[in-house]
Amino acid sequence: MPDATRPILLIQTAFIGDVILATALVEYLAQHEPATPVDVLVRRGNEALLQGHPHIRQVLVWDKKYRKYANLWQLAQQVRAGGYGRVVTLQRFASTGFLTAFSGAPERVGFAENPFSRWFTRRVPHVIGNGTHEVQRNLALVAPSRSTNPRHQRRGPRPAGLPRLAPRLYPTPADEAAAAPYAARGPYFCLAPTSVWFTKQYPENKWLELLAALPPGLPVYLLGGPPDVLVCDRLAVNSGRANVVSLAGQLGLLASAALMRGARMNYVNDSAPLHLCSAVGAPVVAVFCSTVPTFGFGPLGPAAAVVETEERLDCRPCGLHGHAACPLGHFRCAHTIRVAQLLAPLGE
């Protein structure tokens, strides 16, 4: 049995969506091991997601962009000095495997595919494509007896409106205040049109079709980070609607989550905003282009719909993460998704 008096470290230094999904483990530990302090290690830039999180004692940060490996070595020393009873890496990459394997923790847990897994005290297979959600795959690292059979999960209170084993984020009062002026204008839609990967992104002309089809009297807020400003501004202008407002680069992640929580509907790609919706119980329509929900990264909220092409394509999926361009040049997995499919969840 784990020593509840010693802290646990969860390591997830990948992208924003991965960190959001990792918070499901934090919720699980808060319910099942409330006496165990929980620390989380993330890459620099993602720590804001966990600001003010009530169930996280400390957030450790790895700067991957500046002196990456020198910082990794310093981080390894910090982890060894942390007195952790368990160190759990949620990644299959060597760097976080190294931190785990040589953490000095009595329990060192990770996926069997990690190059350093031979030095783990417990290894768990990571299988993609059989419909198991990433949250369940992660849960197997801390609760193997509860990860596959929902009947074995302890019954108890959970946040209102959120399903069991969902990730959860906690917007701060400042985040709520940043979203409040827009939410106060009455019913609205949110749309997060971009993705890091081109083939995971619904095309701009299709987003414009959706904007033209949404109820004309309701505002639409376009969300994204600083790299998404040009796309969102262009959509706002080309939509021809006066009530399409680009907030890209203006709201942080938690403020965006607070705004999405109150939306009549959120429209997103298979990308980080999808998981923001899951983490605050926001209604969402998730558009899957080149990727498929059976990879295990679909929405987990109480009012979630997945939309994908109805055309049978032998080339889909063409990769786990997507590509910078369609490998075959036609991008039919995106262009054949009808806007009517996106409107159907509205029930109008």
Phi, psi and chi 1 to 4 in degrees:
 res  aa     phi    psi   chi1   chi2   chi3   chi4
   1 MET       -  140.9  -67.4  -68.5  -67.5      -
   2 PRO   -63.4  145.5  -18.6   30.2      -      -
   3 ASP   -80.7  105.6 -176.9   -6.2      -      -
   4 ALA   -67.9  -14.4      -      -      -      -
   5 THR   -80.9  -15.5   64.3      -      -      -
   6 ARG  -101.6  140.8  -61.5 -174.3   65.9  176.1
   7 PRO   -70.6  160.5   25.6  -33.7      -      -
   8 ILE  -113.7  141.5 -178.9  172.8      -      -
   9 LEU  -114.4  123.9  175.5   64.7      -      -
  10 LEU  -101.7  129.0  -55.8  177.8      -      -
  11 ILE  -111.0  121.3  -59.9  177.3      -      -
  12 GLN  -148.5   93.9 -179.9   47.7  -85.1      -
  13 THR  -106.0   21.4   65.0      -      -      -
  14 ALA   -86.9 -142.7      -      -      -      -
  15 PHE   -86.4  175.8  -64.0  106.4      -      -
  16 ILE   -54.4  -49.1  -67.4  169.4      -      -
  17 GLY   -60.3  -36.5      -      -      -      -
  18 ASP   -65.3  -39.9  -59.4  -63.3      -      -
  19 VAL   -65.5  -41.6  175.7      -      -      -
  20 ILE   -60.6  -46.1  -63.3  171.4      -      -
  21 LEU   -63.3  -31.4  -68.0  177.0      -      -
  22 ALA   -65.2  -23.2      -      -      -      -
  23 THR   -67.3  -15.8   63.6      -      -      -
  24 ALA   -62.3  -36.1      -      -      -      -
  25 LEU   -67.5  -36.3  -70.3 -166.6      -      -
  26 VAL   -62.0  -42.7  178.3      -      -      -
  27 GLU   -63.2  -42.1  -66.0  -62.1  -47.0      -
  28 TYR   -60.9  -47.1  176.8   87.5      -      -
  29 LEU   -64.3  -36.4  -69.0  166.6      -      -
  30 ALA   -63.3  -34.2      -      -      -      -
  31 GLN   -80.9  -39.4  -69.1 -177.8   26.6      -
  32 HIS  -102.0  -21.5  -64.7  -91.6      -      -
  33 GLU  -136.5   61.8  -60.2 -178.0   34.1      -
  34 PRO   -61.4  -20.2   21.8  -32.8      -      -
  35 ALA   -85.9   -8.3      -      -      -      -
  36 THR   -88.8  118.3  -58.3      -      -      -
  37 PRO   -65.0  138.9  -17.9   31.1      -      -
  38 VAL  -118.4  123.2  178.1      -      -      -
  39 ASP  -111.5  152.9  -67.9   -5.5      -      -
  40 VAL  -132.1  136.0 -179.4      -      -      -
  41 LEU  -108.3  125.1  168.6   60.9      -      -
  42 VAL  -132.0  167.5  -60.3      -      -      -
  43 ARG   -77.7  152.7   70.3 -168.1  -60.3  170.2
  44 ARG   -59.6  134.9 -177.9  166.2  -60.5  -77.0
  45 GLY   109.2  -23.9      -      -      -      -
  46 ASN  -100.9   -4.9  -70.8  -13.0      -      -
  47 GLU   -64.7  -25.5   64.1  -89.4   24.4      -
  48 ALA   -62.8  -26.0      -      -      -      -
  49 LEU   -59.5  -31.1  -80.0  166.7      -      -
  50 LEU  -104.4    9.6  -54.1  178.5      -      -
  51 GLN   -61.2  127.8 -177.7  179.1   -0.8      -
  52 GLY    73.3   12.0      -      -      -      -
  53 HIS   -65.9  124.0 -163.5  -64.9      -      -
  54 PRO   -70.9  -16.2   26.2  -34.8      -      -
  55 HIS  -108.9    8.9  -55.5  -47.1      -      -
  56 ILE  -115.1  124.0  -64.6  176.6      -      -
  57 ARG   -74.5  -44.1 -177.3 -172.8   68.8  167.5
  58 GLN  -151.6  143.8 -179.0 -176.7   14.5      -
  59 VAL  -112.3  119.0  178.3      -      -      -
  60 LEU   -93.2  147.9  -77.6   62.9      -      -
  61 VAL  -128.1  133.0  177.7      -      -      -
  62 TRP  -111.2  119.2  177.8   22.5      -      -
  63 ASP   -84.5  106.2 -169.7  -19.9      -      -
  64 LYS   -87.5  -14.1  -71.6 -174.0  171.7 -175.9
  65 LYS   -92.4  -24.7  -67.6 -174.5  176.4 -179.6
  66 TYR  -123.2  119.4  175.1   70.8      -      -
  67 ARG    49.6   54.7  -58.9  178.2   66.7 -120.3
  68 LYS   -51.5  -52.6  176.7  178.5  178.7  178.1
  69 TYR   -81.2  -28.3  -66.8  107.7      -      -
  70 ALA   -64.6  -40.8      -      -      -      -
  71 ASN   -67.6  -34.7  -71.2  -28.8      -      -
  72 LEU   -63.4  -41.4  179.2   65.8      -      -
  73 TRP   -64.8  -42.6  178.5 -109.5      -      -
  74 GLN   -63.3  -37.9  -67.5  177.4   -2.9      -
  75 LEU   -66.0  -39.1 -165.2   56.5      -      -
  76 ALA   -60.0  -40.4      -      -      -      -
  77 GLN   -66.3  -39.0  -64.8  174.8  -53.1      -
  78 GLN   -63.7  -41.6 -177.0 -179.0   -2.7      -
  79 VAL   -65.0  -43.4  170.0      -      -      -
  80 ARG   -62.5  -32.2  -73.7 -173.8   63.6   86.0
  81 ALA   -82.2   -5.7      -      -      -      -
  82 GLY   -80.0   -9.9      -      -      -      -
  83 GLY    65.5   34.0      -      -      -      -
  84 TYR   -74.4  138.2  -66.4  105.9      -      -
  85 GLY   -80.2  -32.3      -      -      -      -
  86 ARG  -137.4  138.0  -79.0  171.2  -71.3  170.1
  87 VAL  -123.4  125.6  172.8      -      -      -
  88 VAL  -125.3  119.0 -178.6      -      -      -
  89 THR   -98.5  131.7  176.0      -      -      -
  90 LEU   -95.2   12.5  -79.5   60.5      -      -
  91 GLN  -120.8  161.7  -61.8  172.2 -107.3      -
  92 ARG  -108.1   20.1  -69.2  159.1  -73.2  149.9
  93 PHE  -103.6  154.4  -55.9  114.8      -      -
  94 ALA   -61.4  -40.3      -      -      -      -
  95 SER   -60.6  -47.5   55.2      -      -      -
  96 THR   -75.8  -26.1   59.2      -      -      -
  97 GLY   -64.9  -39.1      -      -      -      -
  98 PHE   -61.0  -46.7  164.7   76.9      -      -
  99 LEU   -59.0  -39.7  -69.5  174.1      -      -
 100 THR   -72.7  -49.2  -56.8      -      -      -
 101 ALA   -60.2  -36.0      -      -      -      -
 102 PHE  -113.0   31.0  -58.3  106.4      -      -
 103 SER   -78.4  -19.0   63.5      -      -      -
 104 GLY    81.3    1.0      -      -      -      -
 105 ALA   -74.9  142.5      -      -      -      -
 106 PRO   -60.8  -33.2  -21.3   31.7      -      -
 107 GLU  -116.4  123.0  -65.5 -172.9   46.1      -
 108 ARG  -127.9  114.4  -55.4  174.5  -60.1  -79.4
 109 VAL  -126.0  142.3 -174.8      -      -      -
 110 GLY  -171.9 -176.0      -      -      -      -
 111 PHE   -80.2  145.7  -68.2  114.7      -      -
 112 ALA   -62.3  -24.7      -      -      -      -
 113 GLU   -76.3   -8.7  -65.8   78.7    3.9      -
 114 ASN   -68.6  133.9 -166.6  -65.5      -      -
 115 PRO   -58.9  -22.7  -24.5   34.2      -      -
 116 PHE  -100.1   13.0  -79.4   86.5      -      -
 117 SER   -65.4  -20.2   65.2      -      -      -
 118 ARG   -63.6  -19.7   69.6  177.5   66.1 -177.7
 119 TRP   -99.2    6.4  -69.6  -76.3      -      -
 120 PHE   -82.6  153.4  -63.4  170.2      -      -
 121 THR   -84.4  -18.7   58.5      -      -      -
 122 ARG  -148.0  134.6 -170.5  162.5   64.5   83.6
 123 ARG  -122.2  139.5  -62.6  178.8  -70.1 -178.6
 124 VAL  -125.7  131.7  176.3      -      -      -
 125 PRO   -64.6  144.2  -18.7   31.0      -      -
 126 HIS  -115.5  104.6 -172.6  -80.8      -      -
 127 VAL  -110.3  122.2 -179.6      -      -      -
 128 ILE  -109.9  135.6  -68.7  179.9      -      -
 129 GLY   114.1   -6.8      -      -      -      -
 130 ASN   -99.3    9.6   65.4   -5.5      -      -
 131 GLY    92.6   -7.9      -      -      -      -
 132 THR   -69.2  131.9  -58.5      -      -      -
 133 HIS   -76.9  151.6 -160.7  -80.0      -      -
 134 GLU   -58.3  -34.3 -178.4   74.9   -8.1      -
 135 VAL   -60.0  -41.4  162.2      -      -      -
 136 GLN   -69.4  -38.5  -68.0  -73.8  -15.7      -
 137 ARG   -61.8  -42.7  -69.0 -168.6  -74.6 -102.8
 138 ASN   -65.9  -38.8  -72.2  -17.3      -      -
 139 LEU   -60.5  -32.3 -175.6   66.6      -      -
 140 ALA   -60.8  -20.2      -      -      -      -
 141 LEU   -76.2  -28.6  -62.9  171.6      -      -
 142 VAL  -113.8  -19.1  -60.9      -      -      -
 143 ALA  -144.9   69.8      -      -      -      -
 144 PRO   -58.4  -32.3   19.2  -31.4      -      -
 145 SER   -77.4  -11.7   64.8      -      -      -
 146 ARG  -113.7   -0.3  -59.8  174.0 -174.3  -93.1
 147 SER   -81.7  -22.9   61.3      -      -      -
 148 THR  -115.3  -19.1   57.3      -      -      -
 149 ASN  -119.1  106.1 -169.3  -20.3      -      -
 150 PRO   -57.7  -24.1  -22.0   32.9      -      -
 151 ARG   -69.0  -20.2  -68.2 -180.0  -62.2  175.9
 152 HIS   -86.9   -3.5  -66.6  165.8      -      -
 153 GLN   -82.1  137.4  -63.3  170.5   22.3      -
 154 ARG   -62.0  134.8  179.4 -164.6  -60.1  175.3
 155 ARG   -82.9  140.4  -56.3 -134.1  177.2 -115.4
 156 GLY   179.2  179.3      -      -      -      -
 157 PRO   -67.8  149.2   24.8  -34.0      -      -
 158 ARG  -141.9  160.6   65.1 -177.6 -176.1  -89.4
 159 PRO   -55.4  136.1  -24.0   33.5      -      -
 160 ALA   -58.1  132.5      -      -      -      -
 161 GLY    85.4   -5.5      -      -      -      -
 162 LEU  -111.6  137.8  -66.9 -179.3      -      -
 163 PRO   -73.3  160.7   28.6  -35.1      -      -
 164 ARG   -61.2  143.2 -159.0  174.4  -54.5  -83.8
 165 LEU    67.3   23.4  -66.8 -179.4      -      -
 166 ALA   -87.1  151.5      -      -      -      -
 167 PRO   -67.5  161.0   26.3  -33.8      -      -
 168 ARG  -148.7  134.7 -167.8  178.8 -177.1 -161.8
 169 LEU  -116.3  158.5  -65.1  174.5      -      -
 170 TYR  -127.2   89.2  -63.8   81.8      -      -
 171 PRO   -55.3  137.1  -26.1   36.2      -      -
 172 THR   -77.2  166.3   66.5      -      -      -
 173 PRO   -54.1  -35.6  -29.4   36.6      -      -
 174 ALA   -66.3  -38.0      -      -      -      -
 175 ASP   -66.3  -43.3  -63.8  -48.0      -      -
 176 GLU   -60.9  -40.5  -60.7  -76.2    0.7      -
 177 ALA   -66.8  -35.6      -      -      -      -
 178 ALA   -66.7  -34.8      -      -      -      -
 179 ALA   -83.7  -24.4      -      -      -      -
 180 ALA   -56.9  -43.3      -      -      -      -
 181 PRO   -60.3  -32.4  -23.3   34.5      -      -
 182 TYR   -81.3  -39.4  -53.7  102.7      -      -
 183 ALA   -67.1  -27.4      -      -      -      -
 184 ALA   -74.8   -6.7      -      -      -      -
 185 ARG   -84.1    6.9  -63.2  175.7 -174.3  174.4
 186 GLY   102.8 -170.2      -      -      -      -
 187 PRO   -55.9  142.3  -23.0   33.8      -      -
 188 TYR  -155.0  165.7   58.5   91.0      -      -
 189 PHE  -115.7  152.8  -64.5   95.1      -      -
 190 CYS  -120.8  144.8  -70.3      -      -      -
 191 LEU  -138.3  122.6 -163.9  157.0      -      -
 192 ALA  -111.4   96.9      -      -      -      -
 193 PRO   -87.0   -5.8   31.7  -34.5      -      -
 194 THR  -112.2  169.3   64.7      -      -      -
 195 SER  -153.2  155.9  170.0      -      -      -
 196 VAL   -62.5  -31.7  172.2      -      -      -
 197 TRP  -104.0  129.3  -55.2   99.6      -      -
 198 PHE   -58.1  -43.3  172.6   82.3      -      -
 199 THR   -79.1   -0.4   60.5      -      -      -
 200 LYS  -101.2    4.8  -68.5  174.7   70.6  172.5
 201 GLN  -110.8  120.2 -178.3  171.4  -66.8      -
 202 TYR   -59.3  134.3 -159.3   45.0      -      -
 203 PRO   -64.0  152.0  -22.1   33.5      -      -
 204 GLU   -58.5  -40.9  -76.5 -171.3   42.6      -
 205 ASN   -64.7  -29.7   67.0  -57.5      -      -
 206 LYS   -75.4  -37.3  -56.4  -67.1  -76.3 -171.6
 207 TRP   -61.9  -38.6  -75.1  128.6      -      -
 208 LEU   -63.9  -37.3  -71.7  172.7      -      -
 209 GLU   -61.1  -42.3  -73.5 -175.8   40.4      -
 210 LEU   -64.5  -44.9  175.0   63.9      -      -
 211 LEU   -59.4  -36.0  -72.0  170.1      -      -
 212 ALA   -71.5  -24.5      -      -      -      -
 213 ALA   -94.2  -18.1      -      -      -      -
 214 LEU   -68.5  152.9  -70.9  173.7      -      -
 215 PRO   -48.8  122.8  -29.0   35.6      -      -
 216 PRO   -66.7  -22.3   23.2  -33.6      -      -
 217 GLY   -84.6   -5.7      -      -      -      -
 218 LEU  -104.2  137.2  -59.1 -174.4      -      -
 219 PRO   -69.4  152.6   21.6  -29.7      -      -
 220 VAL  -125.3  124.5 -178.6      -      -      -
 221 TYR  -103.5  124.9  -60.3  119.5      -      -
 222 LEU   -93.6  125.1  -54.4 -179.3      -      -
 223 LEU  -115.6  149.6  -58.3  177.5      -      -
 224 GLY   170.6  175.7      -      -      -      -
 225 GLY   -91.4 -176.2      -      -      -      -
 226 PRO   -53.0  -38.3  -29.2   36.9      -      -
 227 PRO   -67.5  -12.7  -19.7   33.1      -      -
 228 ASP   -99.6    2.6  -50.8  -44.0      -      -
 229 VAL   -60.5  -46.2  169.9      -      -      -
 230 LEU   -62.4  -44.4  -70.4  177.9      -      -
 231 VAL   -63.9  -46.2  171.3      -      -      -
 232 CYS   -66.1  -41.2  -70.7      -      -      -
 233 ASP   -62.6  -40.4  -74.0   -9.0      -      -
 234 ARG   -65.3  -42.0 -172.1  163.8   59.7 -119.7
 235 LEU   -63.2  -41.4  -77.5  173.1      -      -
 236 ALA   -60.8  -43.9      -      -      -      -
 237 VAL   -69.2  -47.0  170.9      -      -      -
 238 ASN   -75.6  -13.6  -67.5  -20.8      -      -
 239 SER   -67.7  -27.7   71.7      -      -      -
 240 GLY    74.6    6.1      -      -      -      -
 241 ARG  -101.6  130.4  -67.6  176.2   55.1  144.2
 242 ALA   -71.3  -22.0      -      -      -      -
 243 ASN   -99.9   22.2   57.2    0.9      -      -
 244 VAL   -97.8  117.9  174.7      -      -      -
 245 VAL  -120.1  124.0 -179.9      -      -      -
 246 SER   -85.6  121.2  173.8      -      -      -
 247 LEU  -110.5   11.6  -61.2  177.3      -      -
 248 ALA   -58.6  131.5      -      -      -      -
 249 GLY    79.3   -2.2      -      -      -      -
 250 GLN  -105.2  -31.6  -60.1  179.7   44.1      -
 251 LEU  -109.6  136.9  -67.3 -177.9      -      -
 252 GLY   -72.6  177.5      -      -      -      -
 253 LEU   -62.6  -45.9  -70.6  166.6      -      -
 254 LEU   -70.6  -34.0  -69.7  179.6      -      -
 255 ALA   -67.5  -38.2      -      -      -      -
 256 SER   -62.8  -41.9  -64.5      -      -      -
 257 ALA   -61.4  -40.4      -      -      -      -
 258 ALA   -63.1  -39.2      -      -      -      -
 259 LEU   -69.8  -42.0 -176.0   62.8      -      -
 260 MET   -64.0  -32.7  -62.4  171.6   95.9      -
 261 ARG   -58.3  -33.5 -173.9 -174.6   57.9 -140.2
 262 GLY   -96.8    2.7      -      -      -      -
 263 ALA   -72.5  151.4      -      -      -      -
 264 ARG   -64.8  -39.1 -177.9  175.3  175.2 -172.9
 265 MET  -158.4  146.1 -174.3   58.4   72.1      -
 266 ASN  -113.3  134.4  -62.7  -78.8      -      -
 267 TYR  -113.5  122.8  -70.7   97.2      -      -
 268 VAL  -141.1  164.6  -57.3      -      -      -
 269 ASN   -89.8 -178.6  -62.1  -63.4      -      -
 270 ASP   -75.8   81.4  173.6   18.6      -      -
 271 SER  -157.9 -174.3   57.0      -      -      -
 272 ALA   -55.5  -41.4      -      -      -      -
 273 PRO   -58.1  -28.2  -29.2   38.1      -      -
 274 LEU   -57.7  -45.0 -178.5  160.1      -      -
 275 HIS   -76.4  -27.8  -54.5  -56.6      -      -
 276 LEU   -58.7  -43.3  -75.1  176.9      -      -
 277 CYS   -62.5  -44.2  -70.5      -      -      -
 278 SER   -59.3  -37.3  -65.9      -      -      -
 279 ALA   -77.9  -11.3      -      -      -      -
 280 VAL  -125.3    9.5  -66.2      -      -      -
 281 GLY    68.7   30.7      -      -      -      -
 282 ALA   -84.7  145.1      -      -      -      -
 283 PRO   -66.4  141.0   26.2  -34.5      -      -
 284 VAL  -151.6  143.2   63.7      -      -      -
 285 VAL  -113.2  114.8  171.9      -      -      -
 286 ALA  -102.5  122.2      -      -      -      -
 287 VAL   -94.7  119.6 -177.1      -      -      -
 288 PHE  -107.8  117.1  -80.0   72.2      -      -
 289 CYS   -96.3  -89.0  -62.1      -      -      -
 290 SER   -80.7  -20.4   67.6      -      -      -
 291 THR   -97.4  171.5   52.5      -      -      -
 292 VAL  -132.3  149.4  -67.9      -      -      -
 293 PRO   -61.9  -25.7  -22.7   33.2      -      -
 294 THR   -67.2   -9.9   52.5      -      -      -
 295 PHE   -63.7  -25.5  -76.2  162.2      -      -
 296 GLY   103.8   25.1      -      -      -      -
 297 PHE  -125.1   27.5  -61.8   94.6      -      -
 298 GLY   -78.3  174.3      -      -      -      -
 299 PRO   -70.6  150.7   26.5  -34.4      -      -
 300 LEU  -122.1    4.2  -67.6  171.2      -      -
 301 GLY   -72.1  168.2      -      -      -      -
 302 PRO   -73.4  -18.4   26.4  -34.3      -      -
 303 ALA  -131.3   75.2      -      -      -      -
 304 ALA  -125.9  139.8      -      -      -      -
 305 ALA  -131.8  141.4      -      -      -      -
 306 VAL  -106.9  132.2  168.7      -      -      -
 307 VAL  -120.7  130.9  170.1      -      -      -
 308 GLU  -147.6  169.2   49.8 -167.8  -29.9      -
 309 THR   -59.5  144.7 -179.4      -      -      -
 310 GLU   -92.0   -3.0  -62.9  171.5  -32.4      -
 311 GLU   -87.2  135.9 -177.6  174.6  -45.0      -
 312 ARG   -76.0  119.3 -178.0  179.0  178.0   84.5
 313 LEU  -123.6  118.0  -63.9  170.4      -      -
 314 ASP   -66.7  -19.9  -67.7  -24.0      -      -
 315 CYS   -88.1   -3.2   57.2      -      -      -
 316 ARG  -109.4  131.5  178.8  176.7 -177.5  -95.7
 317 PRO   -79.9  151.2   30.8  -36.6      -      -
 318 CYS  -103.7    4.8   59.0      -      -      -
 319 GLY   168.9  159.7      -      -      -      -
 320 LEU   -71.8  -39.5  177.9   59.9      -      -
 321 HIS  -106.0  -10.7  -62.9  -65.7      -      -
 322 GLY    98.2  179.4      -      -      -      -
 323 HIS  -136.3  165.7  -60.7  -82.3      -      -
 324 ALA   -73.5  -17.6      -      -      -      -
 325 ALA  -157.8  157.5      -      -      -      -
 326 CYS   -62.7  123.4  172.4      -      -      -
 327 PRO   -58.2  -27.1  -25.6   35.2      -      -
 328 LEU  -102.5   -4.4  -61.2 -179.3      -      -
 329 GLY    85.9   -7.8      -      -      -      -
 330 HIS  -101.4  -26.0   54.2   65.0      -      -
 331 PHE    52.0   40.7 -158.2   24.1      -      -
 332 ARG   -68.8  -23.8  -69.2 -169.6   61.2   79.3
 333 CYS   -62.3  -22.5   60.3      -      -      -
 334 ALA  -100.2  -47.3      -      -      -      -
 335 HIS   -69.5  -18.9  -71.3  -67.2      -      -
 336 THR   -92.0    0.2   55.6      -      -      -
 337 ILE   -78.8  120.3  -62.5  174.2      -      -
 338 ARG   -84.6  142.7  -62.9  175.4  -64.3  107.0
 339 VAL   -61.1  -29.9  167.6      -      -      -
 340 ALA   -59.0  -31.7      -      -      -      -
 341 GLN   -65.2  -35.5  -65.3  175.4 -109.2      -
 342 LEU   -73.6  -28.7  -80.8   67.4      -      -
 343 LEU   -81.9  -22.8  -64.9  172.8      -      -
 344 ALA   -56.4  -40.7      -      -      -      -
 345 PRO   -63.3  -16.9  -26.1   36.8      -      -
 346 LEU   -72.6  -19.4  -65.8  178.5      -      -
 347 GLY    71.6   28.8      -      -      -      -
 348 GLU  -111.8      -  -63.3 -177.0  -10.9      -
